[in-house]
């Protein structure tokens, strides 16, 4: 768990407001920063998300689904269960990237 934002927020809140409640407010703001609640995903990051699946932003929902299933069939960790530890680690990392990209695309398309 990241704690740097919470700690810095609490210290700044305490110093600026000079009240214990300032530390609490700062810690809450720091938690929001650590959790990524205040970060907006820009167009470049979204393009990288699509590139992870080998697609562009104008891909249809069916194309996204097919690309996801194709890549997961290639990189699913169960496919390389008997391989060396290093190969399994690479497959797990790539499968995680694919899942994250697919979930982000699905979230984005549901909010449109």
C-alpha positions in Angstrom: 0.0 0.0 0.0 1.3 3.4 -0.9 1.5 5.8 2.0 3.6 8.7 0.8 0.6 10.8 -0.3 -1.2 10.2 3.0 1.9 11.1 5.0 2.7 14.2 3.0 -0.9 15.3 3.0 -1.2 14.9 6.7 2.0 17.0 7.3 0.9 19.7 4.9 -2.6 19.8 6.4 -1.2 20.1 9.9 1.3 22.8 9.0 -1.2 24.9 6.9 -4.3 24.6 9.1 -2.4 24.3 12.4 -5.1 22.0 13.7 -5.3 18.2 14.1 -8.3 18.2 11.8 -6.0 19.6 9.1 -3.9 16.4 9.3 -7.0 14.3 8.8 -8.1 16.4 5.8 -4.6 16.2 4.3 -4.4 12.5 4.8 -7.8 12.0 3.0 -6.5 14.1 0.1 -3.3 12.1 0.1 -5.2 8.9 0.0 -7.2 10.1 -3.0 -3.9 10.9 -4.7 -2.4 7.5 -3.8 -5.5 5.6 -5.0 -5.4 7.5 -8.3 -8.9 9.0 -7.9 -7.6 12.4 -9.0 -5.8 11.2 -12.1 -7.5 11.6 -15.5 -6.6 9.3 -18.3 -5.6 11.3 -21.3 -5.9 10.3 -25.0 -2.3 9.0 -25.2 -2.9 6.6 -22.4 -6.2 5.4 -24.0 -4.4 4.9 -27.3 -1.8 2.7 -25.5 -4.7 0.7 -24.0 -6.0 -0.1 -27.4 -2.5 -0.8 -28.7 -2.1 -3.4 -26.0 -4.8 -5.3 -27.7 -3.4 -4.5 -31.1 -6.3 -2.2 -32.0 -7.1 1.4 -32.7 -9.7 3.5 -31.1 -12.2 3.1 -33.9 -12.4 -0.7 -33.4 -15.9 -2.1 -33.0 -17.0 -3.9 -29.8 -16.8 -7.2 -31.6 -13.2 -6.5 -32.7 -12.2 -5.7 -29.1 -13.8 -8.9 -27.9 -12.1 -11.0 -30.5 -8.7 -9.4 -29.9 -9.1 -9.9 -26.2 -10.0 -13.6 -26.5 -7.2 -14.2 -29.1 -4.5 -12.7 -26.9 -5.7 -14.4 -23.8 -5.7 -17.7 -25.5 -2.0 -17.0 -26.4 -0.8 -15.6 -23.1 -3.0 -17.3 -20.4 -0.8 -18.5 -17.6 -2.5 -22.0 -17.7 -1.1 -22.5 -21.2 2.5 -22.4 -19.9 1.9 -24.1 -16.6 4.7 -26.6 -17.3 7.2 -24.1 -18.7 10.1 -22.5 -16.9 9.4 -20.0 -14.1 10.6 -17.1 -16.2 8.1 -18.0 -19.0 5.3 -18.3 -16.6 6.1 -14.9 -15.1 6.1 -13.2 -18.6 2.8 -14.9 -19.4 1.2 -13.7 -16.1 2.4 -10.2 -16.7 1.2 -10.0 -20.3 -2.2 -11.6 -19.3 -2.5 -9.0 -16.6 -1.8 -6.2 -19.1 -4.4 -7.6 -21.5 -7.0 -7.9 -18.8 -6.4 -4.4 -17.6 -6.6 -3.0 -21.1 -9.8 -4.9 -21.9 -11.4 -3.8 -18.6 -10.5 -0.1 -19.3 -11.9 -0.2 -22.8 -15.1 -1.8 -21.5 -15.5 0.9 -18.8 -14.8 3.6 -21.3 -17.4 2.3 -23.8 -20.1 1.9 -21.1 -19.7 5.5 -20.0 -20.3 6.9 -23.5 
